[in-house]
């Protein structure tokens, strides 16, 4: 079993991925520019996961694992500060609203 520590996209928290159960991986981008590009990992059972690492980094980690090199086990996460959590929450609420600019009653 090949387990890799990767980073959830958008949350910057760690996750452990079993690469033996992965069906495919591909890079996704947001055409609106609101989100960082991420890699979508699709498992054999159809579930998926978006991680912040690009495909080259993931493939490098897999090749290092196959060559007998272990991934760093210093997996301490950077805990976001209160200000960072508030900023993320504000952005999520502000930019996720669908606005209809063709109506008379606009909620600004």
ZILIN-V390189 format. One line per field, one symbol per residue. ss: DSSP state (@ for helix, = for strand, . for the rest). burial: # if it has 9 or more other C-alpha atoms within 8 Angstrom, else .. Layout:
ss = ???
burial = ???
//
This chain:
ss = ..======.....=====@@@=======.........======....====...@@@@@@@@@@@@...............@@@@@@@@@@@@@@.............
burial = ...######..#.#...##..#..#.#..#.....########......######..#..##.##.....#.............#.....#.................
//
